[in-house]
Amino acid sequence: MHEGAQPHWELVKKYDIIDFELGVKITGAGFPVYKGKGAKLQRALINYFLDKNTAAGYKEVQVPHLVNEASGYGTGQLPDKEGQMYHATVDDLYLIPTAEVPVTNLFRDVILNENELPVLCTAYTPCFRREAGSYGAHVRGLNRLHQFDKVEIVRIEHPEKSYEALDGMVEHVKGILQELKLPYRILRLCGGDMGFTSALTYDFEVFSTAQDRWLEISSVSNFETFQANRLKLRFKDKDGKNQLAHTLNGSSLALPRVLAGILENYQTAEGIVVPEVLRPYCGFDIIN
């Protein structure tokens, strides 16, 4: 641990930029209120991520934050993870745990022409997760929340090109973290650590100087035909035959831990320096 480095939950109090207690009053634990420069930095990150993604060829979409049961089933959240989702029972709708769910479901029951592939989408949404049974120091502050912001990338790919696409997504996220100048590492997950939907997942982690540990901030996955099979998402090949497409997605990026990483890694005696690449979006250079 860096001598004198403070964890982000101390820093946000010191500079009055995120208020966890106010969130508890309004809703409950895990629903923070972002204030002043904290809110502006959050908005700057969302815009920066979306701009990076659209510049890389992803089409921006705005999608519903509630989905029906068919959508939850299509991307593999149901029946596997319903305990982790908020369920509006009267209407039988679920609050989304990630933009991946509504974005991928745009293509449910769709047959694309081969020449339409690949399809690239990006979306910003709030995400809602019950995180039932999450307690302890590792869930303090921004480490684990019930509501958080995330910018997601989704790709519909030809099966022969999906692993090349996965490598491209990993490079894309890597490029963003390098621009933010955050210390990161990439882990390739083995079978037991992956969701049952994924064929191959890479996790990105950022080093928290004050907490002296690595925090997961993105995972990039190739689902091959798992979701496409449930979604009946197909494309017509050269011979006019219907084939299942491959789906991929990644966080680009999840905000709370990126924000925690910035606050902790950029803290100085004068205040928290804003990463250079975010300054045009923020309109200020330092939080003090």
Disulfide bonds with the S-S distance in Angstrom:
none
